[in-house]
Amino acid sequence: MDTDRISEAAESALEKTQDAAGRVKDAMTEATERLSSAGSQAYDRGSELVEQRPGSSLLVAGLVGFALGVLVTRGTDS
């Protein structure tokens, strides 16, 4: 009697958990595909910018590198 109800409840909980896991997996797969697509588009745009304006691109890369260097070494003076 009670064993049957417990078994049914456990099976129901397992089905719900598996359904939720499937939905999470689908959502993560979709998010991964969107991020991959966005990354590819950003890379393509960056490549086009470098081809069109190599001097400006080099200047921006240098400024970003300098800023990162300042941030990393900041506070290391003793």
C-alpha atoms as an extended CHARMM CRD file, in Angstrom:
* protein
*
        78  EXT
         1         1  MET       CA              0.0000000000        0.0000000000        0.0000000000  PROA      1               0.0000000000
         2         2  ASP       CA              2.3540000000        2.7060000000        1.2050000000  PROA      2               0.0000000000
         3         3  THR       CA              5.1490000000        1.1600000000       -0.8140000000  PROA      3               0.0000000000
         4         4  ASP       CA              3.1400000000        1.6120000000       -4.0130000000  PROA      4               0.0000000000
         5         5  ARG       CA              2.4910000000        5.2870000000       -3.2710000000  PROA      5               0.0000000000
         6         6  ILE       CA              6.1060000000        5.8970000000       -2.4070000000  PROA      6               0.0000000000
         7         7  SER       CA              7.2050000000        4.1580000000       -5.5990000000  PROA      7               0.0000000000
         8         8  GLU       CA              4.7900000000        6.2090000000       -7.6970000000  PROA      8               0.0000000000
         9         9  ALA       CA              5.9150000000        9.4290000000       -6.0360000000  PROA      9               0.0000000000
        10        10  ALA       CA              9.5520000000        8.5390000000       -6.6610000000  PROA      10              0.0000000000
        11        11  GLU       CA              8.8480000000        7.7590000000      -10.3220000000  PROA      11              0.0000000000
        12        12  SER       CA              6.9520000000       11.0200000000      -10.7090000000  PROA      12              0.0000000000
        13        13  ALA       CA              9.7910000000       12.9760000000       -9.1100000000  PROA      13              0.0000000000
        14        14  LEU       CA             12.3030000000       11.2360000000      -11.3750000000  PROA      14              0.0000000000
        15        15  GLU       CA             10.2730000000       12.0920000000      -14.4870000000  PROA      15              0.0000000000
        16        16  LYS       CA              9.9730000000       15.7300000000      -13.4310000000  PROA      16              0.0000000000
        17        17  THR       CA             13.6930000000       15.9140000000      -12.6900000000  PROA      17              0.0000000000
        18        18  GLN       CA             14.5820000000       14.3780000000      -16.0440000000  PROA      18              0.0000000000
        19        19  ASP       CA             12.2100000000       16.7820000000      -17.8200000000  PROA      19              0.0000000000
        20        20  ALA       CA             13.7570000000       19.7680000000      -16.0430000000  PROA      20              0.0000000000
        21        21  ALA       CA             17.2600000000       18.5190000000      -16.8510000000  PROA      21              0.0000000000
        22        22  GLY       CA             16.2930000000       18.1990000000      -20.5140000000  PROA      22              0.0000000000
        23        23  ARG       CA             14.9760000000       21.7470000000      -20.5820000000  PROA      23              0.0000000000
        24        24  VAL       CA             18.1240000000       23.0720000000      -18.9230000000  PROA      24              0.0000000000
        25        25  LYS       CA             20.2730000000       21.1670000000      -21.4230000000  PROA      25              0.0000000000
        26        26  ASP       CA             18.2940000000       22.6080000000      -24.3450000000  PROA      26              0.0000000000
        27        27  ALA       CA             18.5850000000       26.1310000000      -22.9410000000  PROA      27              0.0000000000
        28        28  MET       CA             22.3350000000       25.7610000000      -22.4180000000  PROA      28              0.0000000000
        29        29  THR       CA             22.7920000000       24.4120000000      -25.9430000000  PROA      29              0.0000000000
        30        30  GLU       CA             20.8770000000       27.3740000000      -27.3670000000  PROA      30              0.0000000000
        31        31  ALA       CA             22.8620000000       29.8520000000      -25.2600000000  PROA      31              0.0000000000
        32        32  THR       CA             26.1280000000       28.2600000000      -26.3700000000  PROA      32              0.0000000000
        33        33  GLU       CA             25.1150000000       28.5310000000      -30.0120000000  PROA      33              0.0000000000
        34        34  ARG       CA             24.1690000000       32.2020000000      -29.5690000000  PROA      34              0.0000000000
        35        35  LEU       CA             27.4620000000       33.0140000000      -27.8460000000  PROA      35              0.0000000000
        36        36  SER       CA             29.4240000000       31.1870000000      -30.5080000000  PROA      36              0.0000000000
        37        37  SER       CA             27.6160000000       33.0830000000      -33.2420000000  PROA      37              0.0000000000
        38        38  ALA       CA             28.1470000000       36.4220000000      -31.4830000000  PROA      38              0.0000000000
        39        39  GLY       CA             31.8360000000       35.6430000000      -31.0160000000  PROA      39              0.0000000000
        40        40  SER       CA             32.2420000000       34.7740000000      -34.6880000000  PROA      40              0.0000000000
        41        41  GLN       CA             30.5200000000       37.9840000000      -35.7400000000  PROA      41              0.0000000000
        42        42  ALA       CA             32.6940000000       40.0750000000      -33.4160000000  PROA      42              0.0000000000
        43        43  TYR       CA             35.8220000000       38.3950000000      -34.7770000000  PROA      43              0.0000000000
        44        44  ASP       CA             34.7200000000       39.0490000000      -38.3620000000  PROA      44              0.0000000000
        45        45  ARG       CA             34.0010000000       42.7200000000      -37.6060000000  PROA      45              0.0000000000
        46        46  GLY       CA             37.3630000000       43.0910000000      -35.8940000000  PROA      46              0.0000000000
        47        47  SER       CA             39.1390000000       41.5240000000      -38.8560000000  PROA      47              0.0000000000
        48        48  GLU       CA             37.3900000000       43.9080000000      -41.2310000000  PROA      48              0.0000000000
        49        49  LEU       CA             38.3700000000       46.8750000000      -39.0650000000  PROA      49              0.0000000000
        50        50  VAL       CA             42.0170000000       45.8050000000      -39.0250000000  PROA      50              0.0000000000
        51        51  GLU       CA             42.0040000000       45.4370000000      -42.8140000000  PROA      51              0.0000000000
        52        52  GLN       CA             40.3540000000       48.8380000000      -43.3460000000  PROA      52              0.0000000000
        53        53  ARG       CA             42.3290000000       50.8040000000      -40.7340000000  PROA      53              0.0000000000
        54        54  PRO       CA             45.5040000000       49.0110000000      -39.7070000000  PROA      54              0.0000000000
        55        55  GLY       CA             47.0810000000       52.1140000000      -38.1500000000  PROA      55              0.0000000000
        56        56  SER       CA             44.1020000000       52.8620000000      -35.9420000000  PROA      56              0.0000000000
        57        57  SER       CA             43.8610000000       49.2150000000      -34.9590000000  PROA      57              0.0000000000
        58        58  LEU       CA             47.5160000000       49.1550000000      -33.9440000000  PROA      58              0.0000000000
        59        59  LEU       CA             47.0690000000       52.3460000000      -31.9200000000  PROA      59              0.0000000000
        60        60  VAL       CA             44.0290000000       50.9540000000      -30.0800000000  PROA      60              0.0000000000
        61        61  ALA       CA             45.8210000000       47.6640000000      -29.3780000000  PROA      61              0.0000000000
        62        62  GLY       CA             48.7950000000       49.5820000000      -27.9870000000  PROA      62              0.0000000000
        63        63  LEU       CA             46.5970000000       51.7150000000      -25.7510000000  PROA      63              0.0000000000
        64        64  VAL       CA             44.7510000000       48.6760000000      -24.4460000000  PROA      64              0.0000000000
        65        65  GLY       CA             48.0730000000       46.9390000000      -23.7610000000  PROA      65              0.0000000000
        66        66  PHE       CA             49.4140000000       50.0010000000      -21.9550000000  PROA      66              0.0000000000
        67        67  ALA       CA             46.2510000000       50.2810000000      -19.8400000000  PROA      67              0.0000000000
        68        68  LEU       CA             46.4160000000       46.6030000000      -18.9120000000  PROA      68              0.0000000000
        69        69  GLY       CA             50.0740000000       46.9970000000      -18.0010000000  PROA      69              0.0000000000
        70        70  VAL       CA             49.2740000000       49.9380000000      -15.7320000000  PROA      70              0.0000000000
        71        71  LEU       CA             46.4530000000       48.0180000000      -14.0550000000  PROA      71              0.0000000000
        72        72  VAL       CA             48.5460000000       44.8960000000      -13.5260000000  PROA      72              0.0000000000
        73        73  THR       CA             51.5710000000       46.7020000000      -12.1120000000  PROA      73              0.0000000000
        74        74  ARG       CA             49.5440000000       49.1770000000      -10.0730000000  PROA      74              0.0000000000
        75        75  GLY       CA             50.2480000000       48.8590000000       -6.3820000000  PROA      75              0.0000000000
        76        76  THR       CA             53.3190000000       46.6550000000       -6.7850000000  PROA      76              0.0000000000
        77        77  ASP       CA             55.7040000000       49.4800000000       -5.7960000000  PROA      77              0.0000000000
        78        78  SER       CA             56.9370000000       48.8180000000       -2.2840000000  PROA      78              0.0000000000
